[in-house]
Structures are given as C-alpha cells and as structure tokens.
Amino acid sequence: LPALRAAHGAIVYFASEDHGKVHLHAVPLSGGKPRVVVKGGSSAAPAVAKNGTLVFTRQSLQAPAEIFRARADGTGVTALTHVNDERLKAFDLGRGEDVRFQGAGGDSVQMFVVYPPGHEPAKKYPLVQMIHGGPHSSWTDAWSYRWNPLLFAAPGYVVACVNFHGSLGSGQKFAD
C-alpha cells in the first residue's frame, strides 16, 4: 500500500466502497480511525509522489477512468489526463442519479437510476433492472465496458441498478 511520511508517522491511503461510491481514505500506519480524503465517483489505485501529492484514477457512471491528483489532505482534486473528453462529446449519454429508498427491515438501500438521452420526467419508460453478481458485489459510480447502464438506457429505457441486501459498501450487517 502506498504510504506518505508525515510529521506524526506514515499514512496509508486506500480505496473503500461507501453506498455506491469508492472514496480514498487515509489512516496512520500506527492505527486510528480512517478518514475520507477524496470523495465521490469511484477512485482507485492511490499512489504518493515524492512531493507528497496523491495520484489516483477516478471514474463515474458518466466517464471512463482518468488520472487525477490531489494534495495529501484530499484538497485540490485536478484531472491530469483528458483522454476521453473529446470522445464522450460525440455521444448523448443520458444521465445517472444516486437514489435511496427504504428496503426490507427498514434498511436504507442505495441504487443508481440511469435515464435515457432526452429523458422527459412526465413520460413513461420501460424499465431494465440490472442485477450485479455476487451477492457480495455492488454497483458503483463507475464506468463499465461490459455492463454499462448508459448503453442499456440508450434505446429509451430507464435502468435501475439496485445494491440490494448482500451488496458491499453498506456495512457488514447489510452484506450478511
């Protein structure tokens, strides 16, 4: 795991799922409570440059992974690469929404709802329910080249990607 030497000792950075997002966390090597340093989307593969800058990949339902940087405290998040910007402009991808609802046992259940291009809220659409494998897996705010909800929505469907009981990212009790 990448570590950064700080005044109080080494810090370990890691990625962890949280209700459909994958945040970067930091924890002192000596122990303690992890804290979120980069939030939102799906971030992964954190590395620490010699100058203390965090370098990592980040993606979302709307865009494939690019390389980003941030200060060690998570501020100043900036994209270093823009490989897909021009390619994505050629497509009307629709949009995704992070939704919560009350599920079995009163538990809060997270899901992504993906709308087709040109979605009109007053209009009715057929639904595609995408079910992830597992059960110990999850839908995350991430681009997929295999099971991309935006592609399923493109012909005019609303797509639901539910992180049902057994999914990761909502605590051990929820996963069990």
C-alpha positions in Angstrom: 0.0 0.0 0.0 1.3 3.5 -0.8 2.4 5.4 2.3 3.4 9.0 2.9 5.9 10.0 5.6 4.2 12.8 7.7 5.2 14.6 10.9 3.3 12.1 13.0 4.4 9.0 11.1 3.4 7.1 7.9 0.0 7.4 6.4 -1.6 4.6 4.3 -4.1 5.6 1.5 -6.7 3.1 0.3 -9.9 2.9 -1.6 -13.1 1.7 0.0 -16.8 1.4 -1.1 -19.4 3.5 0.5 -23.0 3.3 -0.7 -22.2 3.0 -4.4 -19.1 5.4 -4.3 -15.5 4.4 -3.9 -13.7 7.0 -1.8 -10.0 7.3 -1.0 -9.2 7.1 2.7 -6.1 7.8 4.9 -5.1 6.1 8.1 -1.9 6.4 10.1 0.2 3.3 9.9 0.3 3.3 13.7 -3.5 2.9 13.8 -6.5 5.0 14.3 -9.7 5.9 12.5 -9.6 6.1 8.7 -10.7 9.5 7.3 -12.1 10.2 3.8 -9.7 12.4 1.8 -11.1 12.1 -1.7 -14.9 11.7 -2.0 -17.2 10.9 -4.9 -17.2 8.9 -8.1 -15.0 5.8 -7.9 -11.4 6.5 -7.1 -8.7 3.8 -7.0 -5.0 2.9 -7.1 -3.7 5.8 -4.9 0.0 6.4 -5.1 2.0 9.1 -3.4 4.5 11.2 -5.4 7.9 12.3 -3.9 6.4 15.8 -3.3 3.5 14.3 -1.3 0.9 14.7 -4.0 -1.7 11.9 -4.2 -2.1 10.4 -7.7 -5.1 8.1 -8.4 -7.6 7.1 -11.0 -11.2 8.3 -10.9 -14.2 7.3 -13.0 -18.0 7.7 -12.8 -21.1 6.4 -14.5 -20.7 9.2 -16.9 -17.0 8.9 -17.8 -14.2 6.2 -18.0 -11.2 6.4 -15.7 -8.7 9.3 -16.0 -5.7 10.1 -13.8 -6.2 12.7 -11.1 -4.0 14.3 -8.4 -4.8 15.9 -5.1 -2.9 17.2 -2.1 -2.3 14.6 0.7 -5.3 16.1 2.6 -7.6 15.5 -0.4 -7.9 19.1 -1.5 -7.1 20.4 -4.9 -8.5 17.5 -6.9 -7.5 18.0 -10.5 -7.6 15.8 -13.6 -4.2 15.1 -15.1 -5.5 13.3 -18.2 -8.4 14.1 -20.5 -8.1 11.1 -22.8 -11.9 10.6 -23.1 -13.2 14.2 -23.1 -13.4 14.5 -26.9 -14.7 11.0 -27.5 -17.5 11.5 -24.9 -18.7 14.7 -26.6 -19.8 12.6 -29.6 -22.5 10.8 -27.5 -25.6 11.8 -25.7 -25.2 9.5 -22.8 -28.3 10.4 -20.7 -27.7 10.8 -17.0 -27.5 8.8 -13.8 -28.9 9.6 -10.4 -28.0 8.2 -6.9 -31.2 7.3 -5.1 -32.0 5.8 -1.7 -35.2 4.0 -0.7 -36.4 2.0 2.3 -35.9 -1.7 1.8 -36.5 -4.9 3.8 -36.3 -4.5 7.5 -36.4 -0.7 7.1 -32.9 -0.6 5.8 -31.8 2.2 3.5 -31.0 0.8 0.1 -28.9 2.6 -2.5 -29.3 2.4 -6.2 -28.4 4.2 -9.4 -31.2 5.1 -11.8 -30.0 5.8 -15.3 -32.2 7.8 -17.7 -32.1 7.6 -21.5 -30.9 10.6 -23.6 -33.6 13.2 -23.8 -35.5 11.8 -20.8 -38.8 13.5 -20.1 -39.9 13.1 -16.5 -43.6 13.2 -17.3 -43.3 10.4 -19.9 -43.4 6.6 -19.0 -40.5 4.4 -20.0 -39.9 0.7 -19.9 -37.5 -0.4 -17.0 -34.4 -2.5 -17.2 -33.4 -4.0 -13.9 -29.7 -4.7 -13.9 -28.6 -7.2 -11.2 -25.0 -7.5 -10.2 -23.3 -10.7 -9.5 -22.4 -11.8 -6.0 -24.2 -11.3 -3.8 -21.1 -9.7 -2.3 -20.6 -7.2 -5.1 -22.1 -3.8 -5.9 -23.0 -1.3 -8.5 -20.7 1.7 -8.1 -20.5 5.1 -9.6 -18.1 3.7 -12.2 -17.8 3.3 -16.0 -18.2 -0.2 -17.3 -17.1 -1.5 -20.7 -19.1 -4.7 -20.2 -22.3 -3.8 -18.3 -22.6 -0.1 -18.9 -26.1 1.1 -17.7 -25.8 4.1 -20.1 -25.8 1.7 -23.1 -28.8 -0.2 -21.7 -30.6 3.1 -21.3 -29.7 4.5 -24.8 -32.6 2.8 -26.7 -35.1 4.5 -24.4 -35.1 2.6 -21.2 -34.8 3.7 -17.5 -32.3 1.5 -15.9 -32.3 0.5 -12.2 -29.0 -0.7 -10.6 -30.0 -1.7 -7.1 -27.4 -2.5 -4.4 -29.8 -5.0 -2.7 -29.1 -6.8 0.7 -25.9 -8.7 0.3 -24.2 -5.9 -1.6 -20.9 -4.4 -0.4 -20.5 -0.8 0.7 -23.3 -0.5 3.2 -21.7 -2.2 6.2 -21.2 -5.8 7.3 -24.8 -6.3 8.7 -26.2 -5.3 5.3 -23.8 -7.6 3.4 -24.6 -10.5 5.7 
